[in-house]
Amino acid sequence: GRGPRIACTACGAFERDAEPGDLTAAVRSLGLRCTCGAEWRCRKGPRGLFFGCAGYPGCRNTQQLGVLLRALAR
């Protein structure tokens, strides 16, 4: 299946696949953070995109993409 897409908020016409940096910025804009207080960073892994704690390797928390994307949709 296709991953998340982003579109231009002004015209809605331009659309592309979301990159890890886009998703990192999106969760940052909502103030979503790991339980340790560090930022979530979107990363590309062998099974696709996921969020990992910016405090890695000190903090090894990860979050599935869908969990944080549901928070973005609210």
N, C-alpha and C positions, 0 to 999 in steps of 0.2 A: 504494500500500500504506500501511498504518498505520504510524505511527512507534512508538517505544518507549512502553510504558505503565508506570506505577508503581502499586503496591498497598500498602495498609496492612499493616505487618509484624505488627501485633497480631492483626487479625481476617481479613485477606485479602479482606474483602468490598468495601471501598472501592477503586475503581480509576479512574484517569483518565490522559489523555495526559500524558506527561512534558513539563515546561517546561524551557527552557534553564537556569534556576537550579537545578532538580532535578539535572540531569545534571552541571552544574559542581560542585555539592556532592558528588555521587557520586564523581567522579574525584579531587576534593580529598581525600575520606576515605581513598582508597587511596594517596595520595601520588604519583599520576601527574602528571608535569610535562613540559613541553617540554624539548628538549635544551639550551636556553639557561638552564634552571633556573626560569623563570617558570611560573605556573599555566596550565593549560588552561582556557579559558572557552568554554562552549557558546554558540553564536550561531546566529541564523536568517538564512540567506542565500537567494538566489533559487532554489537547488536544494534547499532544506530545511535541516535542522540540521547543524552541523559544529562542531568544536572549533578555536578560534583561540588563539594565544599571547596571554597577558595583557600581554606586552611590546610588542605592536603599537603604533606602526609601526616601532619599532626592530628587532623580530623579526617576520617575516612567516610563520612556520611555521603550518601548519594540519594537522589530522588528521581523517580521515573518522570519522563517528560510530561505525560498526561496529567499527573497530579498537579504540577505547577501551571500547566496550560489551562486546566479547569479554573484555577484561581484567577488567571488572566481574563477569563471569559465573564467573570462576575461583574 
